[in-house]
Amino acid sequence: MEKRVIKAKKVARDIQRGLNDNDLMMKYQLTPRQLERVLRKLFEADMISDMQLYERIQLSDTQITKAFIETNKAIRELD
């Protein structure tokens, strides 16, 4: 498998401009896991702040919690 090269400065700039995770994944053709790796590398290179990384991780946790709650509601409705 051939590795793709993603310019760190471009991704960091897009984050500064307010692109959300979905927009970043679409623009750079990343999976959620790949995006997480990119974000961690940007953080380790001091290209994004710990707060920017934390906010994105919190967003992901919130999305997961919401999906879990909605799934449980759907299961109850089927019963």
N, C-alpha and C positions, 0 to 999 in steps of 0.2 A: 504494500500500500504506500502510495506516494504522500509525503507530508506536505501540507499546505503551509504557506507562509502568510501570517497575518501581521500587519504592521502595528506594533504595540502603541505607537504614538497616535495612530488613527483611532484605535479602539478607546484609548484614554480620552481623546478629544470628544468622541461621541458620548462617552459617559459624562463628561463635563457639560456637554450640551443637553443632557437630560434624556438620552435614549434609554428606554426601558429594556429589560432582559429580552422580551420577545422581539423587539426591533433589532437588538444586537444579534440575536440568533439568526434572524432572517437575513440581515445584511451580510453577515459573515458566514452564513451556512453552518451554524454550530448546533450541536445538541446541548441540552441543559448541562450535561456533565462536562462537555468541552468548554462551555462558557464559564463554568465554575473554575476550571483549570486556568483559563485565560485571566479571569479576575484575580485569582490567587497570585499568578505570576506578575500581574501588573502591580499588585500590592507589594509583593516582595521586592520589586524594582523601584518602589516609591513613586509609582506613576499614578496611583490612586490612593486616597487616604484610607485609614482603618475604618472611618465612619462610612465612607462610600461602600466599602466591602461589607460592613456590618448591615447597612441598610438593605443591600441586595439580598443578603442571606436572610434577613428578617422577612423580606417580601416573599422569598421562596417558602419560608416556613408558614407564613400566613396563607399563601396559596394552597399549600398542602393541607393545612388545617381546614380551610374552606371546602376543599374537595372531599375530605374525609367526612365532614358534617353533611354535605349534600348527598354523598353516597349512603350514609346511614339513613337519612330521610327517605331516600328512594327505596331502600330495602324495607323500611317500615310500611311504606305505602303499598308495597307488593304483598305484604302479609295480610 
